[in-house]
Amino acid sequence: MRVVTLFAGLLAALMTMVAVAPVSAQLYDYQEKPFSYYREESPVSPYLNLFRDDSDGISNYWTLVKPQLEQQRLNQQQQRINEQQRRVSIRQQQQLQSIAVQYRNRDQGQIRPTGTPGGLPASARFMNYGHYYGGGR
């Protein structure tokens, strides 16, 4: 019984470590399936509404067919815009990822202790009032 409890505890600890493990590598490796954004149009033609008999003297074309055609056109236009924005977003994510990699590689092993000169000019130091009083130069 003690072995089963020990095994269950180890299994729970292992599952917790796996669930809490960092997933930063997965954030940028997102690959979408080709054409997953594509939405198929309705196979039924809007012109079939021309044969409906429930209009009150108004042409079915202007009340049923034309609005449906306009909606389909707007849906296609919005789908193209969404696809362009998706492509831009993916390109920007890739650019950010490459910048992050360059930044990480640049600062590898070059972290300076606090107070040592870094990338700032010599006059940009804490409590430096030399430019107010003109002293030291």
C-alpha positions as a printed Julia matrix, in Angstrom:
137×3 Matrix{Float64}:
   0.0    0.0     0.0
   2.86   2.33    0.84
   4.47   1.69   -2.58
   1.22   2.58   -4.38
   0.92   5.83   -2.41
   4.54   6.69   -3.14
   4.07   5.91   -6.83
   0.89   8.02   -6.99
   2.69  10.93   -5.29
   5.62  10.72   -7.7
   3.26  10.53  -10.67
   1.34  13.6    -9.44
   4.59  15.54   -8.93
   5.82  14.58  -12.4
   2.54  15.63  -14.01
   2.68  18.95  -12.15
   6.22  19.61  -13.38
   5.21  18.82  -16.96
   2.1   21.02  -16.73
   4.03  23.96  -15.25
   7.04  23.64  -17.58
   7.75  26.76  -19.65
   6.08  26.81  -23.03
   7.9   29.77  -24.58
   9.1   27.7   -27.52
   5.51  26.87  -28.41
   4.41  30.5   -28.52
   6.14  31.29  -31.81
   6.04  27.91  -33.54
   2.37  28.18  -34.43
   1.71  26.67  -37.84
  -1.74  26.95  -39.36
  -3.12  24.45  -41.82
  -3.33  25.71  -45.38
  -6.75  27.12  -46.32
  -8.05  26.81  -42.75
  -9.4   30.35  -43.08
 -11.46  29.47  -46.18
 -15.23  29.43  -45.73
 -17.32  27.85  -48.44
 -20.23  29.76  -49.89
 -23.75  28.47  -49.75
 -24.44  26.04  -52.6
 -27.98  27.43  -52.94
 -28.32  30.3   -55.37
 -29.99  33.48  -54.09
 -31.81  33.67  -57.42
 -34.07  30.82  -56.29
 -35.82  33.45  -54.18
 -37.2   34.93  -57.4
 -39.68  32.05  -57.54
 -41.12  32.71  -54.07
 -44.76  33.78  -54.02
 -44.95  35.49  -50.64
 -44.1   39.04  -51.74
 -46.61  41.82  -51.26
 -46.3   43.39  -54.69
 -42.57  44.17  -54.31
 -40.09  42.46  -56.57
 -38.33  39.54  -54.9
 -35.11  40.66  -56.55
 -34.89  43.89  -54.52
 -36.13  42.42  -51.25
 -34.47  38.99  -51.22
 -31.93  38.42  -54.0
 -30.07  41.75  -54.11
 -29.51  41.97  -50.31
 -28.23  38.4   -50.23
 -25.84  39.04  -53.13
 -24.57  42.2   -51.42
 -24.03  40.28  -48.19
 -22.08  37.57  -49.99
 -19.92  40.22  -51.68
 -19.25  41.95  -48.36
 -18.44  38.62  -46.69
 -15.88  37.81  -49.4
 -14.34  41.27  -49.09
 -14.09  40.94  -45.31
 -12.59  37.48  -45.69
  -9.86  38.9   -47.95
  -9.15  41.68  -45.44
  -8.99  39.17  -42.58
  -6.57  36.98  -44.54
  -4.31  39.96  -45.28
  -4.3   40.93  -41.61
  -3.56  37.33  -40.62
  -0.56  37.28  -42.96
   0.72  40.6   -41.6
   0.28  39.33  -38.05
   2.23  36.14  -38.78
   5.01  38.16  -40.45
   5.18  40.51  -37.45
   5.32  37.57  -35.04
   8.22  36.12  -37.01
  10.01  39.48  -36.98
   9.5   39.82  -33.23
  10.79  36.32  -32.71
  13.96  37.03  -34.7
  14.5   40.3   -32.82
  14.05  38.5   -29.5
  16.59  35.85  -30.53
  19.07  38.54  -31.63
  18.57  40.42  -28.36
  19.05  37.27  -26.28
  22.18  36.31  -28.22
  23.62  39.83  -27.97
  23.38  40.02  -24.2
  24.5   36.44  -23.54
  27.12  36.63  -20.82
  27.41  40.42  -21.0
  25.17  41.42  -18.13
  26.98  44.1   -16.16
  26.63  44.68  -12.43
  24.65  47.66  -11.27
  26.57  50.93  -11.38
  29.06  49.94  -14.06
  29.18  51.93  -17.29
  26.98  50.42  -19.93
  25.36  51.7   -23.06
  24.6   55.13  -21.59
  26.77  58.22  -22.07
  29.13  59.15  -19.23
  26.94  62.1   -18.2
  23.91  59.87  -17.69
  24.65  58.64  -14.2
  22.52  58.62  -11.08
  22.67  61.86   -9.07
  24.9   63.57  -11.65
  24.25  67.31  -11.3
  27.4   68.43  -13.11
  25.5   70.03  -15.94
  23.63  72.28  -13.47
  26.68  73.6   -11.68
  29.27  73.36  -14.48
  31.83  71.77  -12.25
  34.45  69.21  -13.12
  35.05  70.17  -16.73
